[in-house]
Amino acid sequence: FSFQVAMRQEDQPGLRVRVAVDGPAGWFVRVRRVGYVPVRHLNTPIEAAPTDVEGLGQIPGYVPDPLFDEDTLYLPTGETHAFWVTVRPGAEAAPGLHTIRVTLLSEEGAEVAHDVQVRLYDVELAPRRDFFITHWFYNDALIDWYRTDLFDERFWQIVPRYMRDVVEHGQNTLYVPVFTPPLDGVKRPSQLLRVTCTGPDTYAFDWQDVKRYVDLAKQCGVSHFEWCHFFTQWGAKYAIRIYEGQGRDERLLWDPSTPATSDTYRAFLMQYLPELQRFLAEEGIADRSFFHVSDEPHGEEHLQQYREDRAFLRELAPWIKVMDALTEIEFARQGLTDMPIP
């Protein structure tokens, strides 16, 4: 469970404050400073009811968002700040009432203490079954933020922390960027699969980074895997962007306007899909994998294209079942997706 330690001083000069949190022996306690980010405007339509507008009267302004692994902050005059405390009882903790001691220490020696009472019940929840949770997981964002050289050794040291974090928040399925995810516009290359063009419409594949990624995810508690969409977003009209190598030089294998069911893309998929099936079988995750045609198709104008893409994929890989995020139920009514996601 979590709680916050908030502090404010109205008229004293600013000073540095440290928080110390002491729990029962064997309990895990993590203290983080609450940081702030600017929110520049309200993005809910102004004609909405005031109760529907989040942050009305508070933003534009700064709002709490990032958590920093720090136990000290500078507390200015007239401002409210906080620490976020995460607690996990020890595996051998006895049911009953426990006390957590929270102490605030100023640089001038002043001290304020509070006791947090925690009641631990003699109940253990069974692991969740047959309910799979995923959110998009963007490795390109990690590459950009940490300035790694694509999937260099620094990347492989960084990504497990994020994998463990999503698992700790209830996620058990992870998106695998075997190719750069065709989501939310054109993204920087983040292609795990190494692709070599060996001749006209012939390719060789190196799965070493894909395997390393899947193995890491398993070690971090991920049980199921979600594989890259086969066609572009918002209409499923084109073949996705796939790069020579892993995209370091951004050399595409074909023009971005290559049609989804073109001979060019067919030739590629006929070589890639058997390799994918083999890889899933070798890794023992064939029955723990999810697949996509295209994200968020909608409207009559997308229906026919999606139908063609699904038939194309069914012809090349009848073993694949697909799920997609859909705005309209008609795609499911026509049996075009095996698992519609509302």
Salt bridges, closest charged atoms under 4 A:
GLU10 OE2 - ARG8 NE 2.60
ASP69 OD2 - ARG30 NH2 2.90
GLU70 OE1 - ARG33 NE 2.74
GLU79 OE1 - HIS81 NE2 2.81
ASP115 OD1 - ARG101 NH1 2.80
ASP140 OD2 - LYS187 NZ 3.66
ASP144 OD1 - ARG188 NE 2.85
ASP149 OD1 - ARG248 NH1 2.52
GLU153 OE2 - ARG212 NH1 2.99
ASP165 OD1 - HIS169 ND1 3.74
ASP209 OD2 - ARG194 NH2 2.99
ASP215 OD2 - LYS211 NZ 3.17
GLU226 OE2 - HIS292 NE2 2.70
ASP249 OD2 - ARG251 NH1 2.96
GLU275 OE1 - ARG278 NH2 3.13
GLU282 OE1 - ARG278 NH1 2.85
GLU283 OE1 - LYS211 NZ 3.20
GLU315 OE2 - ARG266 NH1 2.88
ASP324 OD1 - HIS292 ND1 3.34
GLU330 OE1 - ARG333 NH1 3.64
ASP338 OD2 - ARG310 NH2 3.28
